[in-house]
Amino acid sequence: MPKFQVSLSYSSSKLTSLCHILSVNPFWTRILYFVFLSLLGFWGLNVLEPRTDSFKPRKFDLFFTSVSATTVSSMSTVEMEILSNPQLIIMTILMFIGGEVFTSMAGLFLSNFISEKNNVIDDGEIELGNPKPENLNPEQLAQNKGETFNNGEHLLYHSIMFLGFVILGYLLIVNILGSATVFLYISFVSSARSTLKSKGLNLFTFSFFTTISSFTNCGFIPTNENMVVFNKNSGLLLVIIALALLGNPLFPMCLRFSIWVMGKCASKVGDYCDYLLKNTREIGFHHLFTTRRSCCVVGTALVFVVVQAVLFFAMEWNSASLKELNPFERTIGVLFQSVNTSQAGETIVNLPAMSTVILVVITITMYFPPYTSIPFVKDEKKEQQNQEKREGKTAKELLSQLASICVFVFLICITERKNMKEDPFNFTPFNFLFEVVSAYGNVGYSLGYSCKLRLKDEANCVDKSYGFAGRWSDAGKTVLIVVMMLGRLKRYNMVWKFS
């Protein structure tokens, strides 16, 4: 039966047009969102003064840093310790509102708002494509005029709203508890506290910054050495491991479990919880999986971690990065490194000093997108195909992920051709590939730059703790900005199939 909804008094044609634009393509909606946040973040970072008066980062590098925080990529062209406490707070906000959990929650509320407005009529004017009121008989008109939605639409609308609030609660609880745990750990562990004090970092800011960076799988840490200076603080590493997992591979399972618990404990929302759990596929929310697929995602993440851990144990157990640690600390460090390779991108080792085999494995792991799942059960492959159809993923896209990575590496080789000629041991094709894959996967690993590898020994060459991209030309950095943006939105235009 045809249905239409009475409009709110403040509805207008401009609002309807905006809703229509936003509902056409979520890719463009999000890319505008990330561009706006990046520009806003750049303005904030540029206005605020750095910690040191002797050196102020270039404006382009501040914009690069803003994009990197907004897209949760943690690619760096400036040293973290030159940023002041207010600048670190700006970056914390960018990572929080640019993270996938927050943007997915905001997307739910926006889609519900658009859905409501698209079903609105105002003083006899109804949505394009719906029958005019005069074409309805009096009984239908009277019935529809007294209803906002029919029962199915009402349940769907409020269930999605409820899902958004569940995600909001999950987001706040995990980040608040995580920040409190990091704060208490550093407060009571003298070695961690002295490290923070020696670097002049605010404990409160460090706790929230590190927690949000780990949960959003960004990878920024306020220290120049990332987590290397905390490699003996196993408790802190375990907290960060938990945050990185809760923000990515465990999120769908935790979300489903949270809905189930609330359905059992709160009878008022029982109908919404049942609807969400029983109609997961119909709702089509990217992070709400069936129990079967949630287990497959977690199982796949576990396989990746185990494979990397075995290789680390076999090839890097006695490496220079781990030799000063005791067996327990080495084990936790290897676990931390294995989890972060495909998640947050934080590190306790010197990546350039690692074996080539490990670097290749890291590159391959960064290549896989979030929620990659091996079909452990019979119907998993069919479920993945259905999910791809709901998200609009088809094999007819112009660029596959691998092809786009090759194009970006080619472009960077062009922009950095002069450096490749003058400094061939630092500017190698593999280093470019590693940097591009890391940026596209929003991981943040980098092989850095070494003055010792230069052919020409220059007295003014000083090793810095920022990434390899910090030595690139502005044209090369611009290409990497595009890579980070498209990598953050790759699920909207790329095909992922595990055959």
C-alpha positions as CSV (number, residue, x, y, z in Angstrom):
1,M,0.0,0.0,0.0
2,P,1.4,3.5,-0.8
3,K,2.8,5.3,2.2
4,F,3.8,8.9,2.8
5,Q,4.8,10.8,6.0
6,V,3.6,14.1,7.2
7,S,6.5,16.6,7.2
8,L,7.8,18.5,10.1
9,S,7.1,22.2,10.0
10,Y,10.7,23.2,9.4
11,S,11.3,20.9,6.4
12,S,12.3,22.7,3.3
13,S,13.2,21.9,-0.3
14,K,16.9,22.8,0.4
15,L,17.0,20.2,3.2
16,T,15.5,17.6,0.9
17,S,18.0,18.4,-1.8
18,L,20.9,18.1,0.7
19,C,19.5,14.7,1.9
20,H,19.3,13.5,-1.6
21,I,22.9,14.6,-2.3
22,L,24.2,12.9,0.8
23,S,22.4,9.7,0.1
24,V,23.6,9.3,-3.5
25,N,27.2,8.2,-2.8
26,P,28.7,7.6,0.7
27,F,32.2,7.7,-0.9
28,W,31.9,11.4,-1.7
29,T,30.2,12.2,1.6
30,R,33.0,10.7,3.5
31,I,35.8,12.1,1.4
32,L,34.3,15.6,1.9
33,Y,34.2,14.9,5.6
34,F,37.8,13.8,5.8
35,V,39.0,16.8,3.6
36,F,37.1,19.2,5.9
37,L,38.5,17.6,9.0
38,S,42.0,17.7,7.6
39,L,41.8,21.4,6.7
40,L,40.3,22.2,10.1
41,G,43.0,20.2,11.8
42,F,45.7,21.9,9.8
43,W,44.4,25.3,10.9
44,G,44.5,24.2,14.5
45,L,48.0,22.8,14.3
46,N,49.3,25.9,12.4
47,V,47.8,28.4,14.8
48,L,49.2,26.7,17.9
49,E,52.9,27.0,18.7
50,P,55.2,24.0,18.8
51,R,57.3,23.0,21.9
52,T,60.5,24.4,20.5
53,D,61.1,28.0,19.3
54,S,64.2,27.0,17.4
55,F,62.3,24.9,14.9
56,K,58.8,25.2,13.5
57,P,57.4,22.6,11.0
58,R,56.6,23.7,7.5
59,K,52.9,24.4,6.9
60,F,52.7,21.6,4.2
61,D,54.1,19.1,6.8
62,L,51.5,20.2,9.3
63,F,48.8,19.6,6.7
64,F,50.3,16.2,5.9
65,T,50.2,15.4,9.7
66,S,46.6,16.5,9.9
67,V,45.6,14.3,7.0
68,S,47.5,11.4,8.5
69,A,45.7,11.8,11.9
70,T,42.3,12.2,10.3
71,T,42.7,9.1,8.1
72,V,44.3,7.2,11.1
73,S,47.3,6.5,9.0
74,S,50.1,7.7,11.3
75,M,52.5,8.5,8.3
76,S,54.8,11.1,9.7
77,T,56.9,13.9,8.2
78,V,57.6,15.7,11.5
79,E,59.1,14.4,14.8
80,M,56.3,14.0,17.4
81,E,58.2,15.5,20.3
82,I,58.3,19.0,18.6
83,L,54.5,19.2,18.9
84,S,53.2,21.0,21.9
85,N,50.6,19.7,24.3
86,P,47.7,21.7,22.6
87,Q,48.8,20.3,19.2
88,L,48.7,16.8,20.6
89,I,45.2,17.4,21.8
90,I,44.2,18.6,18.3
91,M,45.6,15.4,16.9
92,T,43.8,13.3,19.5
93,I,40.5,14.9,18.5
94,L,41.3,14.3,14.8
95,M,42.0,10.6,15.4
96,F,38.9,10.2,17.5
97,I,36.4,11.7,15.0
98,G,38.3,10.2,12.0
99,G,38.3,6.7,13.4
100,E,36.1,4.0,11.8
101,V,34.0,3.4,14.9
102,F,33.1,7.0,15.2
103,T,32.4,7.6,11.5
104,S,30.3,4.5,11.3
105,M,28.2,5.7,14.2
106,A,27.8,9.1,12.6
107,G,26.9,7.4,9.4
108,L,24.1,5.5,11.1
109,F,22.6,8.6,12.5
110,L,23.0,10.5,9.2
111,S,21.4,7.7,7.2
112,N,18.5,7.5,9.6
113,F,18.1,11.3,9.4
114,I,18.1,11.1,5.6
115,S,15.7,8.2,5.6
116,E,13.3,10.2,7.7
117,K,13.5,13.3,5.6
118,N,13.1,11.4,2.3
119,N,9.8,10.0,3.6
120,V,8.5,13.4,4.6
121,I,5.7,15.4,3.0
122,D,4.9,19.0,3.7
123,D,1.4,20.5,3.4
124,G,0.3,18.2,0.6
125,E,3.8,18.0,-1.0
126,I,5.1,14.5,-0.9
127,E,8.3,12.8,-1.9
128,L,9.0,12.5,-5.7
129,G,7.8,9.1,-6.9
130,N,5.1,8.6,-4.3
131,P,1.4,8.8,-5.2
132,K,-0.3,12.1,-4.8
133,P,-2.8,12.3,-1.9
134,E,-5.7,12.7,-4.2
135,N,-5.0,9.3,-5.8
136,L,-5.5,7.6,-2.4
137,N,-8.9,6.7,-1.1
138,P,-10.1,8.4,2.1
139,E,-9.5,5.3,4.2
140,Q,-5.9,5.0,3.1
141,L,-5.3,8.8,3.5
142,A,-6.7,8.8,7.0
143,Q,-4.7,5.7,8.0
144,N,-1.4,7.1,6.6
145,K,-2.0,10.6,8.0
146,G,-2.1,9.2,11.5
147,E,1.1,7.1,11.2
148,T,4.7,8.1,10.8
149,F,5.8,4.6,9.8
150,N,4.2,1.2,9.5
151,N,5.3,-1.4,12.0
152,G,8.2,-2.7,10.0
153,E,9.6,0.8,9.2
154,H,9.1,1.9,12.8
155,L,11.0,-1.1,14.1
156,L,13.8,-0.7,11.5
157,Y,14.2,3.1,12.2
158,H,14.4,2.8,15.9
159,S,16.6,-0.3,15.8
160,I,19.2,1.5,13.7
161,M,19.0,4.5,16.1
162,F,19.5,2.1,19.0
163,L,22.4,0.5,17.2
164,G,24.0,4.0,16.9
165,F,23.7,4.6,20.6
166,V,25.2,1.1,21.4
167,I,28.2,2.0,19.3
168,L,28.4,5.4,21.1
169,G,28.4,3.6,24.4
170,Y,31.1,1.1,23.3
171,L,33.2,3.9,21.9
172,L,33.1,6.0,25.1
173,I,33.5,3.1,27.6
174,V,36.5,1.5,25.8
175,N,38.3,4.8,25.4
176,I,37.6,6.0,29.0
177,L,38.6,2.7,30.6
178,G,41.6,2.4,28.3
179,S,42.8,5.9,29.1
180,A,42.3,5.3,32.9
181,T,44.3,2.0,32.6
182,V,47.2,3.7,30.8
183,F,47.1,6.6,33.3
184,L,47.2,4.3,36.3
185,Y,49.9,2.0,34.8
186,I,52.3,4.9,34.1
187,S,51.5,6.5,37.5
188,F,52.5,3.3,39.4
189,V,55.4,2.0,37.2
190,S,58.4,4.1,37.8
191,S,60.3,3.2,34.6
192,A,57.3,4.3,32.4
193,R,56.8,7.4,34.5
194,S,60.4,8.4,34.3
195,T,60.4,8.0,30.5
196,L,57.5,10.2,30.2
197,K,59.0,12.8,32.5
198,S,62.3,12.9,30.7
199,K,60.5,13.7,27.5
200,G,58.4,16.4,29.1
201,L,55.1,14.9,28.1
202,N,51.8,15.4,30.0
203,L,50.6,12.2,31.5
204,F,46.9,12.9,31.0
205,T,47.4,13.9,27.4
206,F,49.7,10.9,26.7
207,S,47.1,8.5,28.2
208,F,44.2,9.8,26.1
209,F,46.4,10.2,23.0
210,T,47.8,6.7,23.1
211,T,44.5,5.1,23.9
212,I,42.6,6.8,21.1
213,S,45.4,6.2,18.7
214,S,45.5,2.5,19.5
215,F,41.7,2.1,19.5
216,T,41.3,3.8,16.2
217,N,44.2,1.8,14.8
218,C,46.1,5.0,13.9
219,G,49.5,4.3,15.4
220,F,50.7,7.8,16.5
221,I,52.6,7.9,19.8
222,P,53.8,11.3,21.3
223,T,57.4,10.0,21.5
224,N,59.9,10.2,18.7
225,E,60.7,6.5,19.1
226,N,57.1,5.3,19.1
227,M,56.8,2.5,21.6
228,V,60.5,1.5,21.5
229,V,61.1,3.4,24.7
230,F,58.4,1.4,26.5
231,N,59.6,-2.0,25.2
232,K,60.2,-3.3,28.7
233,N,56.8,-2.1,30.0
234,S,54.9,-5.3,29.2
235,G,51.8,-4.3,31.0
236,L,51.4,-1.2,28.9
237,L,52.0,-3.2,25.7
238,L,49.2,-5.6,26.7
239,V,46.8,-2.7,27.3
240,I,47.6,-1.3,23.8
241,I,47.2,-4.8,22.2
242,A,43.7,-5.1,23.8
243,L,42.8,-1.6,22.5
244,A,44.0,-2.3,19.0
245,L,42.0,-5.5,18.8
246,L,38.9,-4.0,20.3
247,G,39.0,-1.2,17.7
248,N,39.3,-3.5,14.7
249,P,39.0,-7.3,14.4
250,L,37.0,-7.8,17.7
251,F,34.7,-4.8,17.1
252,P,32.0,-6.7,15.1
253,M,31.9,-9.6,17.7
254,C,31.9,-7.2,20.6
255,L,29.1,-5.1,19.0
256,R,27.0,-8.2,18.5
257,F,27.7,-9.4,22.0
258,S,26.8,-5.9,23.4
259,I,23.5,-6.0,21.6
260,W,22.8,-9.5,22.9
261,V,23.6,-8.5,26.5
262,M,21.4,-5.4,26.4
263,G,18.5,-7.5,25.0
264,K,18.8,-9.8,28.0
265,C,19.2,-7.1,30.6
266,A,16.9,-4.4,29.3
267,S,13.4,-5.5,28.3
268,K,12.5,-2.1,26.9
269,V,14.9,-2.5,24.1
270,G,14.5,-6.2,23.7
271,D,12.5,-5.9,20.4
272,Y,15.3,-3.7,18.9
273,C,18.0,-6.1,20.0
274,D,16.1,-9.1,18.6
275,Y,15.5,-7.3,15.3
276,L,19.2,-6.3,14.9
277,L,20.5,-9.8,15.7
278,K,18.0,-11.6,13.5
279,N,18.1,-9.2,10.5
280,T,21.8,-8.5,10.4
281,R,22.1,-9.1,6.6
282,E,19.0,-7.0,5.8
283,I,20.3,-4.0,7.8
284,G,23.6,-4.1,5.9
285,F,25.6,-2.2,8.4
286,H,29.3,-2.7,7.6
287,H,30.4,-3.6,11.1
288,L,27.4,-5.7,12.2
289,F,28.1,-9.3,11.1
290,T,26.4,-12.6,11.8
291,T,27.9,-14.7,14.5
292,R,29.5,-17.0,11.9
293,R,31.2,-14.2,10.0
294,S,32.3,-12.5,13.2
295,C,34.1,-15.7,14.2
296,C,35.7,-16.0,10.8
297,V,37.1,-12.4,11.0
298,V,38.5,-13.1,14.5
299,G,39.9,-16.4,13.4
300,T,41.6,-14.9,10.3
301,A,43.1,-12.1,12.5
302,L,44.4,-14.8,14.8
303,V,46.0,-16.7,11.9
304,F,47.8,-13.6,10.8
305,V,49.1,-12.9,14.3
306,V,50.2,-16.5,14.8
307,V,52.0,-16.7,11.5
308,Q,53.9,-13.4,12.1
309,A,54.7,-14.4,15.7
310,V,56.2,-17.7,14.6
311,L,58.4,-15.9,12.0
312,F,59.4,-13.2,14.6
313,F,60.4,-15.9,17.1
314,A,62.3,-17.8,14.4
315,M,64.2,-14.9,12.8
316,E,64.2,-12.0,15.2
317,W,64.5,-13.5,18.7
318,N,68.1,-12.5,19.1
319,S,67.9,-9.3,17.0
320,A,69.4,-6.1,18.3
321,S,65.9,-4.7,19.0
322,L,65.0,-7.5,21.4
323,K,68.4,-8.7,22.8
324,E,68.1,-6.4,25.9
325,L,64.8,-7.9,26.9
326,N,64.2,-10.9,29.1
327,P,62.3,-13.9,27.6
328,F,58.9,-12.7,29.0
329,E,59.4,-9.2,27.7
330,R,60.5,-10.6,24.3
331,T,57.4,-12.7,24.1
332,I,55.1,-9.8,24.8
333,G,57.1,-7.6,22.4
334,V,56.7,-10.2,19.6
335,L,53.0,-10.5,20.3
336,F,52.7,-6.7,20.3
337,Q,54.5,-6.4,17.0
338,S,52.5,-9.2,15.4
339,V,49.2,-7.6,16.3
340,N,50.2,-4.1,15.3
341,T,51.4,-5.1,11.8
342,S,47.9,-5.4,10.6
343,Q,46.2,-3.1,13.1
344,A,47.5,0.0,14.8
345,G,51.0,0.3,13.3
346,E,52.8,0.9,16.6
347,T,56.2,-0.6,17.0
348,I,58.9,-1.6,19.6
349,V,61.6,-2.6,17.0
350,N,63.7,-0.8,14.5
351,L,62.0,-1.8,11.3
352,P,64.9,-1.1,8.8
353,A,67.1,-3.4,10.8
354,M,64.8,-6.4,10.4
355,S,65.4,-9.2,8.0
356,T,64.1,-8.9,4.4
357,V,61.7,-11.9,4.9
358,I,60.0,-10.2,7.9
359,L,59.7,-6.9,5.9
360,V,58.1,-8.8,3.0
361,V,55.7,-10.5,5.4
362,I,54.8,-7.1,7.0
363,T,54.2,-5.6,3.5
364,I,51.8,-8.5,2.6
365,T,50.0,-8.2,5.9
366,M,49.5,-4.5,5.5
367,Y,48.1,-5.2,2.1
368,F,45.0,-7.0,3.4
369,P,42.0,-4.8,4.4
370,P,40.2,-4.7,7.7
371,Y,37.8,-7.6,8.3
372,T,39.6,-9.9,5.9
373,S,38.2,-13.3,6.6
374,I,39.0,-16.8,5.5
375,P,35.8,-18.9,5.1
376,F,36.3,-21.4,7.8
377,V,32.7,-22.6,7.4
378,K,30.7,-23.8,4.5
379,D,28.4,-20.8,4.0
380,E,30.9,-18.1,4.8
381,K,31.9,-17.5,1.1
382,K,28.3,-17.0,0.1
383,E,27.8,-14.6,3.0
384,Q,30.8,-12.6,2.0
385,Q,29.5,-12.3,-1.6
386,N,26.2,-11.1,-0.3
387,Q,27.9,-8.5,1.9
388,E,29.9,-7.3,-1.1
389,K,26.7,-6.9,-3.1
390,R,25.1,-4.9,-0.3
391,E,28.1,-2.5,-0.2
392,G,28.1,-2.1,-3.9
393,K,31.4,-3.9,-4.5
394,T,31.6,-5.4,-8.0
395,A,34.4,-6.7,-10.2
396,K,33.7,-3.9,-12.7
397,E,35.6,-1.2,-10.7
398,L,38.1,0.7,-12.7
399,L,41.0,0.1,-10.4
400,S,41.7,-2.9,-8.2
401,Q,43.7,-2.3,-5.0
402,L,46.8,-3.9,-6.4
403,A,46.6,-1.9,-9.6
404,S,46.1,1.4,-7.7
405,I,49.1,0.7,-5.5
406,C,51.3,0.1,-8.6
407,V,50.1,3.4,-10.1
408,F,50.9,5.3,-6.9
409,V,54.4,3.7,-6.6
410,F,55.0,4.6,-10.3
411,L,53.9,8.2,-9.6
412,I,56.2,8.5,-6.6
413,C,59.1,7.1,-8.6
414,I,58.5,10.0,-11.0
415,T,58.3,12.7,-8.4
416,E,61.4,11.3,-6.6
417,R,63.5,10.4,-9.7
418,K,66.2,13.0,-8.8
419,N,66.6,11.5,-5.3
420,M,66.6,8.0,-6.7
421,K,69.6,9.0,-8.9
422,E,71.5,10.8,-6.2
423,D,70.6,8.6,-3.2
424,P,69.8,5.1,-4.6
425,F,70.3,3.1,-1.4
426,N,67.7,5.1,0.5
427,F,65.3,5.8,-2.4
428,T,64.7,2.2,-3.6
429,P,61.5,0.9,-5.3
430,F,60.9,-1.5,-2.3
431,N,61.0,1.4,0.2
432,F,58.5,3.3,-2.0
433,L,56.3,0.2,-2.1
434,F,56.5,-0.4,1.6
435,E,55.5,3.3,2.3
436,V,52.6,3.2,-0.2
437,V,51.2,-0.1,1.1
438,S,51.5,1.2,4.7
439,A,49.7,4.4,3.8
440,Y,47.0,2.7,1.7
441,G,46.4,0.2,4.5
442,N,46.4,3.1,7.0
443,V,49.0,1.2,9.1
444,G,51.7,3.8,9.4
445,Y,54.9,1.7,9.3
446,S,57.9,3.3,7.6
447,L,61.5,2.2,6.9
448,G,62.7,5.7,7.5
449,Y,65.9,7.3,6.1
450,S,69.5,6.6,7.0
451,C,72.3,9.2,6.4
452,K,74.8,6.3,6.5
453,L,73.4,4.9,3.2
454,R,74.0,8.1,1.3
455,L,76.6,7.9,-1.5
456,K,77.7,11.5,-0.8
457,D,78.8,12.0,2.8
458,E,77.2,15.4,3.8
459,A,78.0,16.9,7.2
460,N,74.5,18.5,7.4
461,C,72.7,15.2,7.1
462,V,71.1,14.2,10.4
463,D,69.0,11.1,11.0
464,K,65.4,12.0,12.1
465,S,62.8,9.9,13.7
466,Y,60.0,10.7,11.2
467,G,59.0,8.4,8.3
468,F,60.7,8.0,4.9
469,A,58.1,10.3,3.4
470,G,59.6,13.2,5.4
471,R,62.5,13.2,3.0
472,W,60.3,13.3,-0.1
473,S,59.5,16.3,-2.3
474,D,56.2,18.1,-1.8
475,A,54.9,16.4,-4.9
476,G,55.7,13.0,-3.5
477,K,54.0,13.9,-0.2
478,T,50.9,15.0,-2.1
479,V,50.7,11.7,-3.8
480,L,50.9,10.0,-0.4
481,I,48.1,12.2,0.9
482,V,45.9,11.0,-1.9
483,V,46.9,7.4,-1.0
484,M,46.0,7.9,2.6
485,M,42.6,9.4,1.7
486,L,41.7,6.6,-0.8
487,G,43.1,4.0,1.6
488,R,40.8,5.2,4.3
489,L,37.8,4.8,1.9
490,K,38.9,1.7,0.0
491,R,35.9,-0.3,1.1
492,Y,33.7,1.9,-1.0
493,N,35.4,1.3,-4.3
494,M,37.6,-1.8,-4.1
495,V,36.9,-5.5,-4.4
496,W,38.1,-7.9,-1.8
497,K,37.7,-11.7,-2.4
498,F,39.4,-14.6,-0.8
499,S,39.2,-17.4,-3.3
